[in-house]
Amino acid sequence: MAQLRHDYDKFLAQDTEVIVIGPEDEKAFLDYWQKHNLPFIGLPDPTHKVLKLYGQQINLFKLGRMPAQVTVDKNGIARFVHYGHDMTDIPENEEILGLLKTMNEAEAVP
Amino acid sequence: MSRAELNKPAPNFTLTDFKGNEINLADFQGKKNVLLVFNRGFL
């Protein structure tokens, strides 16, 4: 999460909003966001509504494949899923930023 | 890190953020890319 905050400006520069979804409640999100001064959108999902939706519809969450990050382009298409190697691993932003840049450039072509 | 290519529509959802704003994924369409981060937990 600290890494995401660190690179947030780079995501903005790629026309990209960062949305974090987690199983905690509103209060836990608020506390965490204030404590760490996080700039992105935080969505509490205590009933796992979205987690289940993504698990079912795009077969996203296999056991032990968390955290996961999904890159969605401007047409609403899920382009890539990035998996961490283990629970503590955060996928490297540079690779995702590279993909976003490529996606944006592809869209800019007439 | 491993990655999987999908090229499928991202399932739409609406959730309320911790500030009380309604966030609808489809609202970003045509405007911004979105990086959805599914977090297992903060602790």
Backbone of each chain as nested JSON, in Angstrom:
{
  "chains": [
    {"id": "A", "residues": [
      {"number": 1, "name": "MET", "atoms": {"N": [0.831, -1.202, 0.0], "CA": [0.0, 0.0, 0.0], "C": [0.87, 1.258, 0.0]}},
      {"number": 2, "name": "ALA", "atoms": {"N": [1.969, 1.187, 0.737], "CA": [2.901, 2.31, 0.77], "C": [3.502, 2.542, -0.61]}},
      {"number": 3, "name": "GLN", "atoms": {"N": [3.743, 1.439, -1.299], "CA": [4.316, 1.518, -2.643], "C": [3.327, 2.173, -3.611]}},
      {"number": 4, "name": "LEU", "atoms": {"N": [2.059, 1.834, -3.442], "CA": [1.012, 2.433, -4.273], "C": [0.905, 3.931, -4.026]}},
      {"number": 5, "name": "ARG", "atoms": {"N": [0.995, 4.304, -2.769], "CA": [0.931, 5.72, -2.437], "C": [2.108, 6.454, -3.068]}},
      {"number": 6, "name": "HIS", "atoms": {"N": [3.256, 5.822, -2.946], "CA": [4.472, 6.41, -3.488], "C": [4.355, 6.673, -4.989]}},
      {"number": 7, "name": "ASP", "atoms": {"N": [3.693, 5.757, -5.687], "CA": [3.593, 5.859, -7.15], "C": [2.27, 6.456, -7.627]}},
      {"number": 8, "name": "TYR", "atoms": {"N": [1.472, 6.951, -6.706], "CA": [0.129, 7.418, -7.074], "C": [0.157, 8.461, -8.193]}},
      {"number": 9, "name": "ASP", "atoms": {"N": [1.086, 9.393, -8.106], "CA": [1.199, 10.442, -9.135], "C": [1.471, 9.84, -10.517]}},
      {"number": 10, "name": "LYS", "atoms": {"N": [2.215, 8.764, -10.525], "CA": [2.515, 8.113, -11.806], "C": [1.257, 7.475, -12.392]}},
      {"number": 11, "name": "PHE", "atoms": {"N": [0.402, 6.943, -11.506], "CA": [-0.862, 6.389, -11.997], "C": [-1.754, 7.511, -12.533]}},
      {"number": 12, "name": "LEU", "atoms": {"N": [-1.806, 8.611, -11.807], "CA": [-2.589, 9.763, -12.272], "C": [-2.089, 10.234, -13.628]}},
      {"number": 13, "name": "ALA", "atoms": {"N": [-0.781, 10.241, -13.782], "CA": [-0.189, 10.685, -15.041], "C": [-0.58, 9.756, -16.192]}},
      {"number": 14, "name": "GLN", "atoms": {"N": [-0.934, 8.531, -15.873], "CA": [-1.402, 7.588, -16.894], "C": [-2.933, 7.563, -16.946]}},
      {"number": 15, "name": "ASP", "atoms": {"N": [-3.554, 8.636, -16.422], "CA": [-5.009, 8.73, -16.515], "C": [-5.703, 7.578, -15.802]}},
      {"number": 16, "name": "THR", "atoms": {"N": [-5.183, 7.229, -14.661], "CA": [-5.65, 6.022, -13.988], "C": [-6.041, 6.298, -12.542]}},
      {"number": 17, "name": "GLU", "atoms": {"N": [-7.236, 5.853, -12.174], "CA": [-7.657, 5.95, -10.782], "C": [-7.335, 4.638, -10.083]}},
      {"number": 18, "name": "VAL", "atoms": {"N": [-6.908, 4.753, -8.835], "CA": [-6.598, 3.565, -8.043], "C": [-7.717, 3.354, -7.027]}},
      {"number": 19, "name": "ILE", "atoms": {"N": [-8.288, 2.164, -7.026], "CA": [-9.376, 1.827, -6.102], "C": [-8.992, 0.581, -5.316]}},
      {"number": 20, "name": "VAL", "atoms": {"N": [-8.968, 0.73, -4.01], "CA": [-8.61, -0.402, -3.152], "C": [-9.882, -0.98, -2.535]}},
      {"number": 21, "name": "ILE", "atoms": {"N": [-10.077, -2.276, -2.703], "CA": [-11.249, -2.964, -2.171], "C": [-10.777, -3.988, -1.146]}},
      {"number": 22, "name": "GLY", "atoms": {"N": [-11.411, -3.979, 0.019], "CA": [-10.989, -4.938, 1.037], "C": [-12.146, -5.355, 1.92]}},
      {"number": 23, "name": "PRO", "atoms": {"N": [-11.943, -6.39, 2.699], "CA": [-13.023, -6.963, 3.513], "C": [-13.315, -6.197, 4.811]}},
      {"number": 24, "name": "GLU", "atoms": {"N": [-12.486, -5.203, 5.136], "CA": [-12.705, -4.467, 6.383], "C": [-13.941, -3.579, 6.301]}},
      {"number": 25, "name": "ASP", "atoms": {"N": [-14.39, -3.108, 7.453], "CA": [-15.53, -2.185, 7.466], "C": [-15.047, -0.746, 7.277]}},
      {"number": 26, "name": "GLU", "atoms": {"N": [-16.043, 0.13, 7.189], "CA": [-15.801, 1.552, 6.933], "C": [-14.819, 2.175, 7.926]}},
      {"number": 27, "name": "LYS", "atoms": {"N": [-15.025, 1.852, 9.179], "CA": [-14.202, 2.415, 10.248], "C": [-12.734, 2.01, 10.088]}},
      {"number": 28, "name": "ALA", "atoms": {"N": [-12.511, 0.754, 9.773], "CA": [-11.142, 0.26, 9.602], "C": [-10.463, 0.957, 8.419]}},
      {"number": 29, "name": "PHE", "atoms": {"N": [-11.23, 1.169, 7.356], "CA": [-10.697, 1.887, 6.193], "C": [-10.322, 3.312, 6.565]}},
      {"number": 30, "name": "LEU", "atoms": {"N": [-11.264, 3.985, 7.23], "CA": [-11.043, 5.375, 7.62], "C": [-9.778, 5.504, 8.475]}},
      {"number": 31, "name": "ASP", "atoms": {"N": [-9.671, 4.642, 9.46], "CA": [-8.505, 4.683, 10.348], "C": [-7.213, 4.455, 9.566]}},
      {"number": 32, "name": "TYR", "atoms": {"N": [-7.254, 3.463, 8.689], "CA": [-6.058, 3.115, 7.927], "C": [-5.674, 4.234, 6.969]}},
      {"number": 33, "name": "TRP", "atoms": {"N": [-6.658, 4.818, 6.305], "CA": [-6.4, 5.898, 5.346], "C": [-5.831, 7.138, 6.043]}},
      {"number": 34, "name": "GLN", "atoms": {"N": [-6.393, 7.413, 7.231], "CA": [-5.885, 8.587, 7.968], "C": [-4.479, 8.345, 8.491]}},
      {"number": 35, "name": "LYS", "atoms": {"N": [-4.271, 7.175, 9.019], "CA": [-2.974, 6.84, 9.597], "C": [-1.867, 6.893, 8.534]}},
      {"number": 36, "name": "HIS", "atoms": {"N": [-2.195, 6.416, 7.33], "CA": [-1.168, 6.317, 6.296], "C": [-1.28, 7.398, 5.232]}},
      {"number": 37, "name": "ASN", "atoms": {"N": [-2.275, 8.277, 5.411], "CA": [-2.426, 9.418, 4.506], "C": [-2.501, 8.967, 3.039]}},
      {"number": 38, "name": "LEU", "atoms": {"N": [-3.465, 8.097, 2.755], "CA": [-3.563, 7.497, 1.424], "C": [-4.464, 8.332, 0.503]}},
      {"number": 39, "name": "PRO", "atoms": {"N": [-4.035, 8.529, -0.741], "CA": [-4.782, 9.402, -1.655], "C": [-5.853, 8.685, -2.474]}},
      {"number": 40, "name": "PHE", "atoms": {"N": [-5.843, 7.361, -2.52], "CA": [-6.758, 6.693, -3.446], "C": [-8.102, 6.36, -2.818]}},
      {"number": 41, "name": "ILE", "atoms": {"N": [-8.998, 5.871, -3.669], "CA": [-10.348, 5.53, -3.221], "C": [-10.303, 4.222, -2.434]}},
      {"number": 42, "name": "GLY", "atoms": {"N": [-10.978, 4.191, -1.3], "CA": [-11.04, 2.983, -0.482], "C": [-12.46, 2.476, -0.371]}},
      {"number": 43, "name": "LEU", "atoms": {"N": [-12.674, 1.248, -0.783], "CA": [-14.023, 0.68, -0.773], "C": [-14.124, -0.496, 0.205]}},
      {"number": 44, "name": "PRO", "atoms": {"N": [-14.801, -0.265, 1.328], "CA": [-15.036, -1.385, 2.245], "C": [-16.024, -2.362, 1.61]}},
      {"number": 45, "name": "ASP", "atoms": {"N": [-15.713, -3.623, 1.682], "CA": [-16.573, -4.655, 1.096], "C": [-16.709, -5.805, 2.096]}},
      {"number": 46, "name": "PRO", "atoms": {"N": [-17.314, -5.494, 3.267], "CA": [-17.353, -6.496, 4.348], "C": [-18.173, -7.736, 3.993]}},
      {"number": 47, "name": "THR", "atoms": {"N": [-19.112, -7.611, 3.051], "CA": [-19.889, -8.794, 2.655], "C": [-19.241, -9.524, 1.481]}},
      {"number": 48, "name": "HIS", "atoms": {"N": [-18.086, -9.026, 1.046], "CA": [-17.333, -9.652, -0.06], "C": [-18.111, -9.657, -1.373]}},
      {"number": 49, "name": "LYS", "atoms": {"N": [-18.997, -8.677, -1.503], "CA": [-19.85, -8.589, -2.68], "C": [-19.027, -8.536, -3.975]}},
      {"number": 50, "name": "VAL", "atoms": {"N": [-18.084, -7.615, -4.007], "CA": [-17.296, -7.441, -5.233], "C": [-16.252, -8.552, -5.377]}},
      {"number": 51, "name": "LEU", "atoms": {"N": [-15.697, -8.944, -4.244], "CA": [-14.743, -10.057, -4.288], "C": [-15.384, -11.295, -4.902]}},
      {"number": 52, "name": "LYS", "atoms": {"N": [-16.624, -11.595, -4.47], "CA": [-17.335, -12.769, -5.0], "C": [-17.666, -12.579, -6.475]}},
      {"number": 53, "name": "LEU", "atoms": {"N": [-18.125, -11.363, -6.803], "CA": [-18.488, -11.058, -8.191], "C": [-17.31, -11.323, -9.129]}},
      {"number": 54, "name": "TYR", "atoms": {"N": [-16.159, -10.812, -8.732], "CA": [-14.978, -10.979, -9.578], "C": [-14.477, -12.415, -9.555]}},
      {"number": 55, "name": "GLY", "atoms": {"N": [-14.63, -13.05, -8.416], "CA": [-14.238, -14.45, -8.315], "C": [-15.043, -15.322, -9.257]}},
      {"number": 56, "name": "GLN", "atoms": {"N": [-16.359, -15.03, -9.328], "CA": [-17.227, -15.848, -10.169], "C": [-17.099, -15.482, -11.629]}},
      {"number": 57, "name": "GLN", "atoms": {"N": [-17.131, -14.181, -11.922], "CA": [-17.274, -13.783, -13.311], "C": [-15.976, -13.826, -14.103]}},
      {"number": 58, "name": "ILE", "atoms": {"N": [-14.888, -13.538, -13.463], "CA": [-13.657, -13.641, -14.232], "C": [-12.656, -14.601, -13.587]}},
      {"number": 59, "name": "ASN", "atoms": {"N": [-13.228, -15.451, -12.747], "CA": [-12.426, -16.536, -12.196], "C": [-11.106, -16.025, -11.619]}},
      {"number": 60, "name": "LEU", "atoms": {"N": [-11.252, -14.978, -10.844], "CA": [-10.089, -14.196, -10.467], "C": [-9.339, -14.756, -9.27]}},
      {"number": 61, "name": "PHE", "atoms": {"N": [-10.103, -15.16, -8.271], "CA": [-9.439, -15.45, -7.014], "C": [-9.335, -16.93, -6.742]}},
      {"number": 62, "name": "LYS", "atoms": {"N": [-8.171, -17.415, -7.031], "CA": [-7.903, -18.79, -6.671], "C": [-7.228, -18.751, -5.312]}},
      {"number": 63, "name": "LEU", "atoms": {"N": [-7.388, -19.826, -4.621], "CA": [-6.814, -19.892, -3.283], "C": [-5.319, -19.567, -3.329]}},
      {"number": 64, "name": "GLY", "atoms": {"N": [-4.935, -18.681, -2.447], "CA": [-3.523, -18.358, -2.352], "C": [-3.03, -17.39, -3.405]}},
      {"number": 65, "name": "ARG", "atoms": {"N": [-3.955, -16.827, -4.177], "CA": [-3.513, -15.899, -5.219], "C": [-3.879, -14.459, -4.856]}},
      {"number": 66, "name": "MET", "atoms": {"N": [-3.611, -14.096, -3.644], "CA": [-3.854, -12.725, -3.221], "C": [-2.537, -12.112, -2.804]}},
      {"number": 67, "name": "PRO", "atoms": {"N": [-2.371, -10.81, -2.877], "CA": [-3.337, -9.863, -3.412], "C": [-3.405, -9.937, -4.939]}},
      {"number": 68, "name": "ALA", "atoms": {"N": [-4.502, -9.441, -5.474], "CA": [-4.64, -9.384, -6.919], "C": [-5.003, -7.962, -7.325]}},
      {"number": 69, "name": "GLN", "atoms": {"N": [-4.519, -7.551, -8.471], "CA": [-4.832, -6.232, -8.99], "C": [-5.34, -6.402, -10.417]}},
      {"number": 70, "name": "VAL", "atoms": {"N": [-6.398, -5.671, -10.737], "CA": [-6.994, -5.771, -12.062], "C": [-6.876, -4.424, -12.765]}},
      {"number": 71, "name": "THR", "atoms": {"N": [-6.309, -4.432, -13.949], "CA": [-6.205, -3.225, -14.753], "C": [-7.418, -3.154, -15.686]}},
      {"number": 72, "name": "VAL", "atoms": {"N": [-8.207, -2.091, -15.544], "CA": [-9.403, -1.906, -16.368], "C": [-9.164, -0.713, -17.286]}},
      {"number": 73, "name": "ASP", "atoms": {"N": [-9.39, -0.904, -18.588], "CA": [-9.13, 0.214, -19.5], "C": [-10.349, 1.127, -19.609]}},
      {"number": 74, "name": "LYS", "atoms": {"N": [-10.225, 2.158, -20.438], "CA": [-11.281, 3.165, -20.51], "C": [-12.554, 2.649, -21.181]}},
      {"number": 75, "name": "ASN", "atoms": {"N": [-12.477, 1.509, -21.828], "CA": [-13.673, 0.901, -22.391], "C": [-14.33, -0.069, -21.407]}},
      {"number": 76, "name": "GLY", "atoms": {"N": [-13.826, -0.107, -20.182], "CA": [-14.409, -0.977, -19.17], "C": [-14.001, -2.43, -19.315]}},
      {"number": 77, "name": "ILE", "atoms": {"N": [-12.929, -2.656, -20.068], "CA": [-12.45, -4.025, -20.274], "C": [-11.337, -4.343, -19.267]}},
      {"number": 78, "name": "ALA", "atoms": {"N": [-11.493, -5.46, -18.589], "CA": [-10.433, -5.922, -17.692], "C": [-9.309, -6.485, -18.554]}},
      {"number": 79, "name": "ARG", "atoms": {"N": [-8.181, -5.823, -18.528], "CA": [-7.11, -6.199, -19.45], "C": [-6.134, -7.205, -18.854]}},
      {"number": 80, "name": "PHE", "atoms": {"N": [-5.756, -6.952, -17.624], "CA": [-4.793, -7.847, -16.989], "C": [-5.134, -8.049, -15.519]}},
      {"number": 81, "name": "VAL", "atoms": {"N": [-4.853, -9.221, -15.044], "CA": [-4.866, -9.46, -13.605], "C": [-3.432, -9.704, -13.173]}},
      {"number": 82, "name": "HIS", "atoms": {"N": [-3.05, -9.019, -12.143], "CA": [-1.694, -9.169, -11.613], "C": [-1.792, -9.857, -10.259]}},
      {"number": 83, "name": "TYR", "atoms": {"N": [-1.063, -10.926, -10.1], "CA": [-1.079, -11.64, -8.83], "C": [0.223, -11.445, -8.09]}},
      {"number": 84, "name": "GLY", "atoms": {"N": [0.081, -11.283, -6.792], "CA": [1.284, -11.289, -5.97], "C": [1.782, -12.712, -5.822]}},
      {"number": 85, "name": "HIS", "atoms": {"N": [3.041, -12.853, -5.473], "CA": [3.59, -14.196, -5.281], "C": [3.075, -14.838, -4.001]}},
      {"number": 86, "name": "ASP", "atoms": {"N": [2.849, -14.021, -3.007], "CA": [2.304, -14.552, -1.759], "C": [1.494, -13.45, -1.097]}},
      {"number": 87, "name": "MET", "atoms": {"N": [1.011, -13.723, 0.077], "CA": [0.096, -12.809, 0.746], "C": [0.672, -11.421, 0.981]}},
      {"number": 88, "name": "THR", "atoms": {"N": [1.963, -11.366, 1.186], "CA": [2.547, -10.088, 1.55], "C": [3.048, -9.321, 0.328]}},
      {"number": 89, "name": "ASP", "atoms": {"N": [3.034, -9.987, -0.807], "CA": [3.623, -9.389, -1.996], "C": [2.676, -8.404, -2.658]}},
      {"number": 90, "name": "ILE", "atoms": {"N": [3.163, -7.27, -2.998], "CA": [2.414, -6.31, -3.788], "C": [3.037, -6.308, -5.187]}},
      {"number": 91, "name": "PRO", "atoms": {"N": [2.211, -6.542, -6.215], "CA": [2.775, -6.528, -7.567], "C": [3.525, -5.231, -7.854]}},
      {"number": 92, "name": "GLU", "atoms": {"N": [4.545, -5.345, -8.615], "CA": [5.379, -4.178, -8.859], "C": [4.691, -3.174, -9.764]}},
      {"number": 93, "name": "ASN", "atoms": {"N": [4.643, -1.947, -9.281], "CA": [3.911, -0.906, -9.995], "C": [4.499, -0.611, -11.367]}},
      {"number": 94, "name": "GLU", "atoms": {"N": [5.801, -0.737, -11.476], "CA": [6.434, -0.363, -12.742], "C": [5.87, -1.17, -13.903]}},
      {"number": 95, "name": "GLU", "atoms": {"N": [5.622, -2.451, -13.661], "CA": [5.093, -3.284, -14.729], "C": [3.671, -2.845, -15.093]}},
      {"number": 96, "name": "ILE", "atoms": {"N": [2.876, -2.555, -14.078], "CA": [1.494, -2.116, -14.316], "C": [1.491, -0.761, -15.022]}},
      {"number": 97, "name": "LEU", "atoms": {"N": [2.365, 0.129, -14.58], "CA": [2.445, 1.453, -15.215], "C": [2.851, 1.33, -16.681]}},
      {"number": 98, "name": "GLY", "atoms": {"N": [3.732, 0.402, -16.953], "CA": [4.137, 0.163, -18.332], "C": [2.959, -0.29, -19.187]}},
      {"number": 99, "name": "LEU", "atoms": {"N": [2.132, -1.166, -18.62], "CA": [0.945, -1.64, -19.333], "C": [-0.037, -0.502, -19.585]}},
      {"number": 100, "name": "LEU", "atoms": {"N": [-0.226, 0.323, -18.568], "CA": [-1.161, 1.449, -18.698], "C": [-0.702, 2.4, -19.799]}},
      {"number": 101, "name": "LYS", "atoms": {"N": [0.591, 2.625, -19.844], "CA": [1.148, 3.509, -20.858], "C": [0.869, 2.931, -22.245]}},
      {"number": 102, "name": "THR", "atoms": {"N": [1.107, 1.638, -22.377], "CA": [0.844, 0.97, -23.653], "C": [-0.633, 1.056, -24.028]}},
      {"number": 103, "name": "MET", "atoms": {"N": [-1.508, 0.84, -23.046], "CA": [-2.956, 0.923, -23.285], "C": [-3.346, 2.321, -23.743]}},
      {"number": 104, "name": "ASN", "atoms": {"N": [-2.819, 3.328, -23.074], "CA": [-3.157, 4.72, -23.427], "C": [-2.659, 5.071, -24.825]}},
      {"number": 105, "name": "GLU", "atoms": {"N": [-1.481, 4.608, -25.149], "CA": [-0.918, 4.895, -26.465], "C": [-1.736, 4.207, -27.559]}},
      {"number": 106, "name": "ALA", "atoms": {"N": [-2.196, 2.994, -27.27], "CA": [-3.015, 2.256, -28.237], "C": [-4.326, 2.994, -28.497]}},
      {"number": 107, "name": "GLU", "atoms": {"N": [-4.895, 3.581, -27.421], "CA": [-6.152, 4.312, -27.58], "C": [-5.966, 5.607, -28.359]}},
      {"number": 108, "name": "ALA", "atoms": {"N": [-4.77, 6.167, -28.252], "CA": [-4.51, 7.457, -28.893], "C": [-4.339, 7.326, -30.403]}},
      {"number": 109, "name": "VAL", "atoms": {"N": [-4.097, 6.096, -30.864], "CA": [-3.932, 5.887, -32.306], "C": [-5.284, 6.019, -33.004]}},
      {"number": 110, "name": "PRO", "atoms": {"N": [-5.375, 6.851, -34.052], "CA": [-6.664, 7.079, -34.696], "C": [-7.176, 5.846, -35.452]}}
    ]},
    {"id": "B", "residues": [
      {"number": 1, "name": "MET", "atoms": {"N": [6.129, -11.653, -10.004], "CA": [4.706, -11.419, -10.194], "C": [4.241, -12.089, -11.485]}},
      {"number": 2, "name": "SER", "atoms": {"N": [3.085, -12.697, -11.432], "CA": [2.519, -13.293, -12.629], "C": [1.327, -12.462, -13.065]}},
      {"number": 3, "name": "ARG", "atoms": {"N": [0.994, -12.549, -14.328], "CA": [-0.175, -11.813, -14.757], "C": [-0.938, -12.621, -15.786]}},
      {"number": 4, "name": "ALA", "atoms": {"N": [-2.244, -12.381, -15.823], "CA": [-3.101, -13.088, -16.757], "C": [-3.803, -12.065, -17.628]}},
      {"number": 5, "name": "GLU", "atoms": {"N": [-3.861, -12.339, -18.896], "CA": [-4.556, -11.446, -19.812], "C": [-6.013, -11.879, -19.885]}},
      {"number": 6, "name": "LEU", "atoms": {"N": [-6.904, -10.926, -19.855], "CA": [-8.325, -11.273, -19.789], "C": [-9.092, -10.81, -21.022]}},
      {"number": 7, "name": "ASN", "atoms": {"N": [-9.045, -9.475, -21.243], "CA": [-9.825, -8.865, -22.323], "C": [-11.308, -9.215, -22.258]}},
      {"number": 8, "name": "LYS", "atoms": {"N": [-11.836, -9.161, -21.05], "CA": [-13.276, -9.335, -20.83], "C": [-13.793, -8.093, -20.119]}},
      {"number": 9, "name": "PRO", "atoms": {"N": [-15.095, -7.785, -20.309], "CA": [-15.636, -6.645, -19.575], "C": [-15.474, -6.855, -18.067]}},
      {"number": 10, "name": "ALA", "atoms": {"N": [-15.002, -5.823, -17.382], "CA": [-14.887, -5.902, -15.935], "C": [-16.298, -5.833, -15.35]}},
      {"number": 11, "name": "PRO", "atoms": {"N": [-16.678, -6.801, -14.527], "CA": [-18.025, -6.773, -13.938], "C": [-18.259, -5.446, -13.208]}},
      {"number": 12, "name": "ASN", "atoms": {"N": [-19.393, -4.825, -13.501], "CA": [-19.663, -3.54, -12.852], "C": [-20.137, -3.755, -11.419]}},
      {"number": 13, "name": "PHE", "atoms": {"N": [-19.859, -2.771, -10.593], "CA": [-20.33, -2.826, -9.202], "C": [-20.492, -1.413, -8.683]}},
      {"number": 14, "name": "THR", "atoms": {"N": [-21.295, -1.283, -7.658], "CA": [-21.407, -0.026, -6.928], "C": [-21.164, -0.318, -5.456]}},
      {"number": 15, "name": "LEU", "atoms": {"N": [-20.241, 0.436, -4.881], "CA": [-20.001, 0.328, -3.443], "C": [-19.862, 1.742, -2.896]}},
      {"number": 16, "name": "THR", "atoms": {"N": [-20.126, 1.888, -1.617], "CA": [-19.947, 3.184, -0.971], "C": [-18.564, 3.231, -0.352]}},
      {"number": 17, "name": "ASP", "atoms": {"N": [-17.818, 4.275, -0.668], "CA": [-16.474, 4.356, -0.079], "C": [-16.568, 4.791, 1.385]}},
      {"number": 18, "name": "PHE", "atoms": {"N": [-15.44, 4.786, 2.065], "CA": [-15.496, 5.041, 3.503], "C": [-15.834, 6.493, 3.826]}},
      {"number": 19, "name": "LYS", "atoms": {"N": [-15.86, 7.335, 2.794], "CA": [-16.268, 8.727, 3.003], "C": [-17.751, 8.92, 2.722]}},
      {"number": 20, "name": "GLY", "atoms": {"N": [-18.425, 7.866, 2.267], "CA": [-19.855, 7.947, 1.994], "C": [-20.194, 8.24, 0.538]}},
      {"number": 21, "name": "ASN", "atoms": {"N": [-19.2, 8.287, -0.33], "CA": [-19.462, 8.506, -1.763], "C": [-19.774, 7.178, -2.453]}},
      {"number": 22, "name": "GLU", "atoms": {"N": [-20.779, 7.215, -3.314], "CA": [-21.065, 6.017, -4.09], "C": [-20.098, 5.912, -5.267]}},
      {"number": 23, "name": "ILE", "atoms": {"N": [-19.465, 4.789, -5.381], "CA": [-18.497, 4.56, -6.462], "C": [-19.042, 3.477, -7.384]}},
      {"number": 24, "name": "ASN", "atoms": {"N": [-19.237, 3.862, -8.634], "CA": [-19.737, 2.927, -9.631], "C": [-18.63, 2.753, -10.677]}},
      {"number": 25, "name": "LEU", "atoms": {"N": [-18.216, 1.535, -10.872], "CA": [-17.084, 1.303, -11.776], "C": [-17.355, 1.87, -13.174]}},
      {"number": 26, "name": "ALA", "atoms": {"N": [-18.599, 1.707, -13.648], "CA": [-18.939, 2.145, -15.009], "C": [-18.783, 3.66, -15.195]}},
      {"number": 27, "name": "ASP", "atoms": {"N": [-18.829, 4.409, -14.099], "CA": [-18.674, 5.87, -14.198], "C": [-17.306, 6.277, -14.737]}},
      {"number": 28, "name": "PHE", "atoms": {"N": [-16.336, 5.404, -14.607], "CA": [-14.986, 5.747, -15.069], "C": [-14.815, 5.486, -16.565]}},
      {"number": 29, "name": "GLN", "atoms": {"N": [-15.777, 4.755, -17.109], "CA": [-15.677, 4.368, -18.518], "C": [-15.641, 5.598, -19.419]}},
      {"number": 30, "name": "GLY", "atoms": {"N": [-14.734, 5.59, -20.373], "CA": [-14.579, 6.721, -21.272], "C": [-13.776, 7.86, -20.669]}},
      {"number": 31, "name": "LYS", "atoms": {"N": [-13.43, 7.74, -19.388], "CA": [-12.699, 8.826, -18.724], "C": [-11.314, 8.389, -18.248]}},
      {"number": 32, "name": "LYS", "atoms": {"N": [-11.304, 7.319, -17.49], "CA": [-10.054, 6.908, -16.858], "C": [-9.889, 5.406, -16.888]}},
      {"number": 33, "name": "ASN", "atoms": {"N": [-8.648, 4.981, -16.89], "CA": [-8.353, 3.587, -16.571], "C": [-8.54, 3.429, -15.065]}},
      {"number": 34, "name": "VAL", "atoms": {"N": [-8.754, 2.213, -14.642], "CA": [-8.89, 1.956, -13.21], "C": [-7.984, 0.795, -12.825]}},
      {"number": 35, "name": "LEU", "atoms": {"N": [-7.248, 0.989, -11.754], "CA": [-6.506, -0.121, -11.174], "C": [-7.265, -0.575, -9.932]}},
      {"number": 36, "name": "LEU", "atoms": {"N": [-7.887, -1.738, -10.023], "CA": [-8.6, -2.299, -8.874], "C": [-7.617, -3.118, -8.048]}},
      {"number": 37, "name": "VAL", "atoms": {"N": [-7.523, -2.782, -6.799], "CA": [-6.607, -3.492, -5.912], "C": [-7.442, -4.287, -4.915]}},
      {"number": 38, "name": "PHE", "atoms": {"N": [-7.38, -5.591, -5.018], "CA": [-8.114, -6.442, -4.08], "C": [-7.184, -6.813, -2.949]}},
      {"number": 39, "name": "ASN", "atoms": {"N": [-7.54, -6.318, -1.801], "CA": [-6.678, -6.455, -0.648], "C": [-7.228, -7.527, 0.277]}},
      {"number": 40, "name": "ARG", "atoms": {"N": [-6.378, -8.345, 0.782], "CA": [-6.84, -9.394, 1.688], "C": [-7.134, -8.811, 3.076]}},
      {"number": 41, "name": "GLY", "atoms": {"N": [-6.38, -7.849, 3.467], "CA": [-6.582, -7.24, 4.776], "C": [-5.433, -6.313, 5.078]}},
      {"number": 42, "name": "PHE", "atoms": {"N": [-5.658, -5.38, 5.98], "CA": [-4.615, -4.398, 6.274], "C": [-3.603, -4.935, 7.277]}},
      {"number": 43, "name": "LEU", "atoms": {"N": [-4.019, -5.923, 8.048], "CA": [-3.166, -6.324, 9.164], "C": [-2.204, -7.441, 8.766]}}
    ]}
  ]
}
